[in-house]
Amino acid sequence: MQLVGKLQIRSFEKIKEFLNEEHVGRISSIDKNGFPQIIPMNFVFLNDVIYLHSHVKGEKLDNISRNNKVGFEADRELEFLPSYFEDPYDASLADTLYISVVIKGIGSFVIDRKEKTLALNGLMEKYQPEGQYDPIKSDMQVLDIVTVLKITPQSIHGKYKIGQNMNSADRLDLAQKILKRNSSSAKQTLKIMGFEETDDGLRMIDEPVW
C-alpha cells in the first residue's frame, strides 16, 4: 500500500497537462451482452470533461444509450527497464516507467450546438495547433453529421512511475543505465525524471512532484 501511494498523481494540474499532451485515449462501454467494449479514440480534456467525436451510428453509441456508465483511460510508456538492469539472470525484474490516468464517468451525447462547436474546435486546436483552418461555427451543417460524446468524470485517478519510490543514489543509477541503453525515448524519460545530461554525466535539475 505504501508503494501504491507513492505512485499516485496528486496534482490535478499534472493530470490535465498529461491529458492535454496525449493523443489517444480509450473509452470503455458495456455491450448488449454485458461485455466491456474498449475503443481507442482521439479526445480533448476541456472544462474538466472528456470530449470525443464519432460517426452518428455505432456500437459504442448503442452501448452508451443503454448504459451511460463508461470508463476512459490514457497512458504513456516512458521506458522499458530490462531485467539485466538489476540481475542478468532474473527475468522477473523487468519493469516499466509510465504515466496513466483512468476515469470513471457518465457518458452522454452533446446536443447543444454551442457546446458541440466548443468541443470540435477544442479537438482541432489540440491536434492541429499550427492552425491553417477555419474554425467550426455553430450554424455549420457538419454538426449534424457528427456525434460528440461527453464523459463527465465521477472519479479521476492518475499513476506515474519515474523512480520517485527510490532513494537518490538508486535513482541516479537507474538514470545512468537508461542513458547508457540509449533507447529512442531515453532523453525524454530522463527529462521527465528530472535529470539533465552534462559534460560530467547526469545531474538532477528538478525533483518532479506530481
KAFEN-V725366 format. One record per helix or strand of 3 or more residues. SS is the DSSP state (@ for helix, = for strand). FROM is the first residue (numbers start at 1). TO is the last residue. If there is no record, write none. Layout:
BEGIN
{{SS | FROM | TO} {SS | FROM | TO}}
END
This chain:
BEGIN
{{@ | 2 | 7} {@ | 12 | 21} {= | 25 | 30} {= | 36 | 41} {= | 44 | 46} {= | 49 | 54} {@ | 59 | 66} {= | 69 | 81} {@ | 83 | 85} {@ | 91 | 93} {= | 95 | 109} {@ | 113 | 127} {@ | 141 | 144} {= | 147 | 161} {@ | 168 | 181} {@ | 186 | 193} {= | 195 | 198} {= | 201 | 204}}
END
